[in-house]
Amino acid sequence: MSQRPIDFAHWSLLMASLLMLVLWKVFPKYTTKGPGLLLMSIGVVGVIDMCTLDILW
């Protein structure tokens, strides 16, 4: 009982955001691939930062 419970929601979101990086190889090679990958990487970094801060606090 002295252990803190595991926060499954934030850990699941963290693992799912890391798995989103696999989509880099799946995107077709169009002219919108560059901006799309930039926006996706900003989103993934934001979600990882949010989950890390929530888990630590």
LINRAWO-V182342 format. One record per residue. N is the residue number from 1. RES is the residue in three letters. PSI is psi in radians with two decimals (NA if undefined). OMEGA is omega as a letter, one per 30 degrees, with the letter a starting at -180 (NA if undefined). Layout:
N/RES/PSI/OMEGA
N/RES/PSI/OMEGA
This chain:
1/MET/-0.29/a
2/SER/-0.21/l
3/GLN/2.55/l
4/ARG/2.50/l
5/PRO/2.70/l
6/ILE/2.36/l
7/ASP/1.62/a
8/PHE/-0.54/a
9/ALA/-0.82/a
10/HIS/-0.64/l
11/TRP/-0.65/l
12/SER/-0.75/l
13/LEU/-0.66/l
14/LEU/-0.79/l
15/MET/-0.67/l
16/ALA/-0.66/l
17/SER/-0.58/l
18/LEU/-0.61/l
19/LEU/-0.32/l
20/MET/-0.40/l
21/LEU/-0.30/l
22/VAL/-0.44/a
23/LEU/-0.19/l
24/TRP/-0.62/a
25/LYS/-0.28/a
26/VAL/-0.47/a
27/PHE/2.40/l
28/PRO/2.80/a
29/LYS/1.33/l
30/TYR/3.09/l
31/THR/-0.31/l
32/THR/0.07/a
33/LYS/-0.72/a
34/GLY/-0.97/l
35/PRO/-0.57/l
36/GLY/-0.73/l
37/LEU/-0.59/l
38/LEU/-0.82/l
39/LEU/-0.69/l
40/MET/-0.72/a
41/SER/-0.64/l
42/ILE/-0.73/l
43/GLY/-0.75/a
44/VAL/-0.74/l
45/VAL/-0.70/l
46/GLY/-0.74/l
47/VAL/-0.72/l
48/ILE/-0.76/l
49/ASP/-0.75/a
50/MET/-0.79/a
51/CYS/-0.69/a
52/THR/-0.78/l
53/LEU/-0.70/l
54/ASP/-0.66/a
55/ILE/-0.70/a
56/LEU/-0.61/a
57/TRP/NA/NA
